Amino acid sequence: MSFANFSTSRIRRGAHVTYPGGWGGPSFFWENVTLNQIGLQKDESTVKEKAKFHYTLTDGKNQVEVYAHEKSVTTHLEYKMLHREGLLSSYEQLQQYNYLFSAVISTGSTQNDKNWVLQMTNIYDRKAQNDTNPFAHHTWGDNGLATNGTDSIFIKPIKIEKSVSANGVERQIPFKILSGYELSTPDGVIAIVDLLNRNVWFYNELEPAEKLNISAIATAIFARRVHGE
């Protein structure tokens, strides 16, 4: 499997925009009046990012075109101590996170024009989820689906909690690590996208066309810019 015509000039990180969203209406203003009296300031900011890319993937006989774009919107509340600077002078709390990755895998005439559409999402909303954890963050790893209108491939994150040292000793990790993505159909797992080693593992019974399509999905996940793991 190889890349053909991977045009870096067409990969754009695009619009990383930060802007204050901290007006929040009269209640936000009066809350700051109260906080200012004890030396605190409450601000809200929103970061928007987007990117798009295109490349061609070939197995030596057939090829597919991948056209992808992604975007995210993140909103934080920041509490700052007035007239004081330093490591502990501010605290940032995640309020909302919305991420969408979409790609079209064009198979042309090689697969009866059955193009694949891939979508992956990750959404967090503190208020809607009634999350009271002040240190909460969005989950690492996205859920997704790829379909050509007839067949579907389900994509879910794989996380590890244990590690094995060079001498074979197994250790518990204090937190989960995103290690990759599992690709499956209703019949079972067909591939694993290994983010740690940048590999793709295929089910042995797959046809060449199926491997090419799965490779396009996997490389699109690897090529992400806004939410690359």
GICORDA-V902167 format. One line per field, one symbol per residue. psi: psi as a letter, one per 20 degrees, with the letter a starting at -180 (. if undefined). Layout:
psi=???
This chain:
psi=pqqplnohijophqmnppqpkjgjrhhgghhhgghhhjkqppqpqpppqqrqrprppqjhgrqqppoqqqqqpppqpppqpqkpqahkiqppppgqppppppqpooibihlkknqqppppqoppogghilojoijqrqqopqqrppqjhgqqpppqqpqqiqqprhjjppqppiqqpoiaqpprriiapiqpoohgjlrppqphjqqghghgghhggghhghiqggkp.
